[in-house]
Amino acid sequence: MSSTESPQASQPVSPPTPWLLIVLLVAVILLPIVTWFLLPSVPALGRLPELYSGGTSYPASKLLFERQGALQAGVELPLITNVQILDFDGDGKNDILYCDAGNNRVVLRRLASGGSTSDQTLIADVAAPAHATPVDIDGDGDLDIVVSVLGNIQPDDGVVGRVELYEQTPTGFVRHVILDDVRRVADVQPGDFDGDGDLDLAVAVFGYNRGEVLWLENRGEFQFLDHHLYNAPGAIHVPVADYDGDGDLDIATIFSQEEEELVGFENLGGGKFKTRPLWLTPNMDLGSAGLIHADLDQDGDEDLILPAGDNLEDFDAYPQPYHGCLWFENKGDWKFEEHRISDLGGTYAAAVADMDGDNDLDIVLASMTNDWYSPAHASLVWLENDGQQNFTTWQIDNQPIHLVTVAVGDLNQDGLPDIAAGSLNMRKPFDRIQAVPYWIQQTQKGASP
């Protein structure tokens, strides 16, 4: 006898217990958040050789430089964003102009013949100045100052940036806000881009996740009309020069966020520009840190020099094997050929000058993120040019550390190029600190130190 059995009825699924929900909530939501905040403070178990290149040091400079002033201790950490050497007040002596983002001011340092210095705050209460551009914008014979205002030195994608123009008058500087409602501004450079006889301004809006490049058309009476050129985050510098040799001024820039790329803007006349992609690296962690122009090979056209070594996004910023300095040789028709000329770890700034008096152009480099736990590693070097653009690296100093800006000029009127730098102390170790160090060259070429 056969029988047919009825299938068993489906049993209802019990809901998860409350403790299981709590565990899942911690694992999915809270655990990643806690890890994000606590992981940077966990001591390192070791360094991966394929990721960490070690610090870099070089033979002692065959030119003798003497650093002025003492290292600081027990003071607030300086946040210097830019230094320049120029005769600002027209007295025939070079001064050091620097931006102090920690104290929100622009300062002029004057050097006396006996080695003493005096600092004068030219502009106060400016929110995290990134760069101060001295230029006679109104044509009255004195230097005004155009300030690139970050608004916040920390990463920020808010509309906190500005371009402020400080008109020099007999009674002080008068502030004109000529661009606002933009993100963090990193650089402003002057040039007559529309050929009407007055000075316009190129602007690098760094931002954070969003940025752009603009040019500001001078309409007179401190009024400027902004013209958009390009959208990309991380525009650092906008060096202005005639890159194509056609008699007008072009603009170049380096973008350092997301894709790191070098872009030129060809001046077509009448205020019109054509975008010229120049170089793009597949290494999104290269750490482009700035851009300057110079005719490094002295062939009659303007080249570009790119220091690379920014990794401040890391809590412990170590040098990497791809850090150093790149020279982009201008080959004409908006073609630039890349040459790697330095491997200095954490390279952050460059300046060009004939350091040894042999009639070719050398380069001074400053390091922000070398491996500072070894006192031997270089913070300041110069690259000796043999006249054929082959460079030998000489170490000038190993302190102070965290140098992000550098300038070259004669500070003591002896005809020899001296060096000034600025330190930005945002990553450990917090020692060997000096806000605005400067080095006086002691020897002529060929003399024994």
C-alpha positions in Angstrom: 0.0 0.0 0.0 1.3 3.4 -0.9 0.7 6.6 0.7 1.3 10.2 -0.2 2.9 12.4 2.4 2.0 16.0 2.6 5.1 18.3 2.4 5.9 20.0 5.6 4.8 23.6 5.9 7.6 26.2 5.7 8.9 27.3 9.1 9.0 31.0 9.6 12.5 32.5 9.9 13.3 34.0 13.2 14.5 37.7 13.2 18.1 38.3 14.2 18.6 38.8 17.9 19.3 42.4 19.1 22.9 41.6 20.0 23.6 40.4 16.5 22.3 43.6 15.1 24.6 45.5 17.4 27.6 43.5 16.3 26.8 44.1 12.6 26.3 47.8 13.2 29.8 48.1 14.9 31.4 46.1 12.1 29.9 47.9 9.2 29.7 51.5 10.5 31.6 52.2 13.7 34.7 50.0 13.1 35.9 51.8 9.9 35.4 55.2 11.5 37.4 54.2 14.6 40.1 52.7 12.5 40.3 55.9 10.4 41.1 58.0 13.5 43.3 55.5 15.4 45.4 53.9 12.7 47.7 56.9 12.2 48.7 56.8 15.8 49.6 53.1 15.8 53.4 52.7 16.0 54.9 51.5 12.7 56.1 47.9 12.7 58.7 48.6 10.0 59.2 50.3 6.7 58.5 48.6 3.4 61.6 49.0 1.2 59.5 49.0 -1.9 57.5 52.0 -0.6 60.1 53.9 1.4 63.3 55.0 -0.3 65.2 56.3 2.7 66.5 59.8 3.1 69.0 61.5 0.8 72.2 63.2 1.6 75.0 64.5 -0.6 78.7 65.7 -0.5 79.3 68.9 1.3 79.0 72.0 -1.0 82.2 73.1 -2.6 80.8 76.7 -2.2 80.7 77.7 1.4 77.5 79.1 2.9 77.0 80.3 6.4 73.5 80.1 7.9 72.5 83.2 9.8 70.5 83.1 13.1 69.9 80.3 15.6 67.6 77.3 15.5 64.5 77.9 17.6 63.2 75.9 20.5 60.1 76.1 22.6 58.3 78.4 20.2 55.2 78.1 18.1 55.7 76.1 15.0 56.3 78.5 12.0 54.1 78.1 8.9 56.0 80.1 6.3 54.5 79.6 2.8 56.7 81.9 0.6 59.9 83.8 0.6 61.3 86.2 -2.0 64.5 88.3 -2.2 64.1 91.8 -3.7 64.8 95.5 -3.0 61.2 96.3 -1.9 61.8 99.8 -0.6 64.2 101.0 -3.3 67.2 101.7 -1.0 69.6 99.7 -3.1 69.7 96.7 -0.7 67.9 93.4 -1.1 65.3 92.4 1.6 63.4 89.2 2.3 59.7 89.3 1.8 57.8 86.4 3.4 54.3 85.1 4.0 53.6 83.9 7.5 50.4 81.8 7.3 50.7 80.9 11.0 50.2 84.5 12.0 48.3 85.7 9.0 50.7 88.4 7.8 53.1 89.5 5.1 56.5 90.6 6.5 59.5 92.4 5.2 62.8 91.5 6.7 65.6 94.0 6.4 69.2 93.1 6.8 71.7 95.5 8.4 75.4 95.5 7.5 76.4 94.1 10.9 74.2 91.0 10.4 71.3 92.1 12.5 67.8 92.0 11.1 64.5 93.8 11.6 61.0 92.5 10.6 58.3 94.9 9.6 54.7 93.6 9.2 53.5 95.1 5.9 50.1 93.4 5.9 48.3 92.0 8.9 45.1 90.0 9.3 45.2 88.3 5.9 43.9 84.7 6.2 46.7 82.2 5.4 48.6 84.1 2.7 50.2 81.7 0.2 52.1 84.1 -1.9 52.8 87.9 -2.0 53.5 89.3 -5.5 55.1 92.8 -5.4 54.1 94.7 -8.5 53.4 98.3 -9.4 49.9 97.6 -10.5 48.8 101.2 -10.7 51.9 102.6 -12.4 52.7 105.2 -9.7 56.3 104.2 -9.2 56.1 102.1 -6.0 55.4 98.5 -5.3 52.0 97.3 -4.4 51.4 93.8 -3.2 49.0 91.2 -4.6 48.3 88.5 -2.0 47.1 85.0 -2.8 44.8 84.2 0.1 44.3 80.5 0.9 41.8 81.3 3.7 42.7 78.0 5.3 46.2 76.4 5.2 44.5 73.0 5.9 42.7 71.1 3.2 39.4 72.9 2.5 37.1 72.8 -0.4 35.0 75.8 0.8 34.8 79.2 -0.8 37.5 80.7 1.5 40.0 82.0 -1.0 40.5 85.6 -2.3 42.9 87.7 -4.3 43.6 90.9 -2.3 45.5 93.9 -3.8 47.3 96.2 -1.3 47.9 99.6 -2.8 51.0 101.3 -1.4 50.3 104.9 -0.4 52.3 107.4 1.7 50.3 106.4 4.8 50.3 102.7 4.4 48.7 99.9 2.3 45.0 100.2 1.2 43.2 96.9 0.7 41.2 96.1 -2.4 39.5 92.7 -2.8 39.7 92.0 -6.5 38.5 88.4 -6.5 36.4 86.5 -4.0 33.8 83.7 -4.0 36.6 81.2 -5.0 38.3 78.4 -3.3 41.8 78.5 -1.9 44.1 80.7 -4.0 47.8 79.6 -4.2 49.5 82.0 -6.6 48.9 85.2 -8.6 51.3 86.5 -11.3 51.2 89.7 -13.4 51.3 90.2 -17.1 49.7 92.3 -19.8 47.7 89.5 -21.4 45.4 91.5 -23.6 48.0 94.0 -24.9 46.3 97.1 -23.7 49.2 98.5 -21.7 48.2 97.7 -18.2 48.9 94.7 -16.0 46.5 91.9 -15.7 46.8 88.9 -13.3 47.0 85.1 -13.7 45.5 83.2 -10.8 45.9 79.7 -9.5 43.0 78.5 -7.5 44.2 75.4 -5.7 41.0 74.6 -3.8 41.1 71.0 -2.7 38.8 68.7 -4.7 37.9 71.6 -7.0 40.1 74.3 -8.4 40.7 76.3 -11.5 43.0 78.8 -13.4 41.7 82.3 -14.2 43.1 85.5 -15.6 41.9 88.9 -14.3 41.5 91.7 -16.8 42.6 95.0 -15.4 39.8 97.5 -16.0 41.5 100.4 -14.2 40.8 101.9 -10.8 41.5 98.6 -9.1 38.7 96.9 -10.9 39.3 93.5 -12.5 37.1 91.2 -14.6 37.7 87.5 -14.2 38.0 85.1 -17.1 38.0 81.3 -16.6 40.7 79.2 -18.3 40.6 75.7 -16.9 38.9 73.5 -14.2 41.1 71.1 -12.2 42.0 70.8 -8.5 45.4 71.6 -7.1 46.7 74.5 -9.3 49.9 75.6 -7.4 51.8 78.2 -9.5 51.1 80.1 -12.7 54.5 81.2 -14.0 54.0 83.8 -16.8 56.4 84.0 -19.8 56.5 84.0 -23.6 56.8 80.2 -24.0 56.2 80.1 -27.7 58.3 83.1 -28.7 55.6 85.1 -30.5 56.0 88.2 -28.4 53.0 87.9 -26.0 52.8 86.4 -22.5 51.5 82.9 -22.0 50.7 81.1 -18.7 51.7 77.7 -17.4 50.6 75.8 -14.4 51.0 72.5 -12.6 48.0 70.7 -11.1 48.8 68.4 -8.2 45.5 66.9 -7.1 44.0 63.8 -8.7 45.9 63.6 -12.0 49.1 65.5 -11.8 49.5 67.4 -15.1 51.4 70.3 -16.6 49.3 72.6 -18.7 50.1 75.7 -20.8 47.7 78.4 -21.9 48.8 79.9 -25.3 48.0 83.6 -25.6 46.1 84.1 -29.0 45.8 87.9 -28.5 42.8 89.9 -27.6 42.4 88.1 -24.2 41.9 84.7 -25.8 43.8 81.6 -24.8 44.3 78.1 -26.1 44.8 75.2 -23.7 48.0 73.3 -24.3 48.4 69.9 -22.5 52.1 69.6 -21.9 52.7 66.6 -19.6 50.8 64.0 -17.6 52.2 61.5 -15.2 50.7 58.1 -14.4 52.1 58.4 -10.9 49.2 60.1 -9.0 51.4 60.3 -5.9 54.3 62.1 -7.5 53.8 65.1 -5.2 54.2 68.1 -7.6 55.1 71.0 -5.3 55.4 74.0 -7.5 56.5 75.3 -10.9 59.0 78.0 -12.0 60.3 79.1 -15.4 63.8 79.8 -16.6 65.9 79.5 -19.7 67.9 76.8 -18.1 69.9 75.9 -21.2 70.2 79.5 -22.3 69.0 78.7 -25.8 66.6 81.7 -26.0 63.3 80.1 -24.9 61.7 79.6 -21.5 61.8 76.1 -19.9 59.9 74.8 -16.9 61.3 73.4 -13.6 59.1 71.2 -11.4 60.1 70.2 -7.8 58.3 67.1 -6.7 58.1 65.7 -3.2 54.9 66.8 -1.5 53.3 64.0 0.6 51.8 66.0 3.4 48.7 63.8 3.1 50.7 61.2 5.1 50.9 61.5 8.8 54.5 60.5 8.6 55.8 62.1 5.4 58.8 60.1 4.1 60.7 60.6 0.9 59.9 58.4 -2.0 62.1 57.1 -4.9 60.3 59.3 -7.4 60.9 62.5 -5.5 63.2 65.1 -7.0 63.3 67.8 -9.6 62.2 67.7 -13.3 63.4 70.0 -16.0 61.1 70.4 -18.9 63.2 71.6 -21.9 61.3 73.8 -24.3 61.7 72.2 -27.7 59.4 74.7 -29.5 55.8 74.5 -30.8 54.6 73.8 -27.2 56.6 70.6 -26.9 58.5 70.1 -23.6 60.9 67.3 -23.1 61.2 65.9 -19.6 64.6 65.5 -17.8 65.0 64.2 -14.3 67.9 66.2 -12.8 67.7 65.5 -9.0 66.6 62.7 -6.6 66.4 64.9 -3.4 63.8 63.3 -1.1 60.8 65.5 -0.4 61.8 68.3 -2.9 59.4 71.2 -2.4 60.9 74.3 -3.9 63.4 75.4 -6.5 65.2 78.6 -7.5 67.5 79.3 -10.4 70.7 81.4 -10.4 74.4 81.2 -11.4 75.6 80.1 -8.0 79.3 79.6 -8.9 79.9 82.5 -11.4 80.7 80.3 -14.4 78.0 81.8 -16.6 75.6 78.9 -16.6 72.4 78.5 -14.6 72.4 76.3 -11.5 69.5 75.3 -9.3 68.9 75.5 -5.5 66.4 73.0 -4.1 64.7 72.9 -0.6 63.3 69.7 1.0 60.1 69.5 3.0 59.9 65.8 3.7 63.3 64.2 3.6 63.8 61.6 6.4 64.5 64.0 9.3 65.1 61.2 11.8 68.7 61.1 10.5 70.6 64.4 11.0 72.7 63.7 7.9 69.9 64.2 5.3 69.8 67.3 3.2 67.4 70.1 3.7 69.1 72.5 1.2 71.2 71.6 -1.9 72.4 73.2 -5.1 72.7 71.5 -8.4 75.9 72.5 -10.3 75.4 72.9 -14.0 78.4 71.8 -16.1 77.2 74.1 -19.0 75.6 71.1 -20.8 72.7 70.7 -18.3 74.4 67.8 -16.5 74.0 68.5 -12.8 76.0 67.6 -9.7 74.2 67.8 -6.3 76.0 69.5 -3.4 74.6 69.7 0.1 74.5 73.1 1.7 72.8 72.3 5.0 70.8 69.6 6.9 68.9 72.1 9.0 66.5 73.7 9.6 64.1 71.1 8.3 60.6 71.3 6.6 61.7 73.9 4.0 58.9 74.6 1.5 60.0 77.7 -0.3 63.4 79.1 -1.4 64.8 82.2 -3.1 68.2 83.3 -4.3 69.7 86.9 -4.4 72.5 89.0 -3.1 71.7 89.8 0.5 74.9 91.5 1.6 75.9 93.5 -1.5 79.1 91.5 -2.2 78.0 90.3 -5.7 77.6 86.7 -4.6 74.2 84.9 -4.6 72.8 84.1 -1.2 69.8 82.0 -0.2 66.7 82.5 1.8 64.1 79.8 2.7 61.0 79.3 4.7 59.8 76.3 6.9 56.3 74.9 7.2 56.1 72.7 10.2 53.1 70.5 9.9 54.6 67.0 10.2 56.9 65.5 12.9 59.7 65.7 14.0 59.3 69.1 15.4 62.9 70.0 16.0 65.7 71.9 14.1 63.3 74.7 13.5 63.9 78.2 12.1 61.1 80.1 10.4 63.0 82.1 7.8 66.6 81.0 7.6 69.1 82.6 5.2 72.6 81.6 4.1 75.3 84.0 3.1 77.8 82.7 0.5 81.3 83.1 1.9 83.6 82.1 -1.0 84.1 82.9 -4.7 84.3 80.1 -7.2 87.6 78.3 -7.0 88.4 79.6 -3.5 89.1 77.0 -0.8 86.4 77.0 2.0 
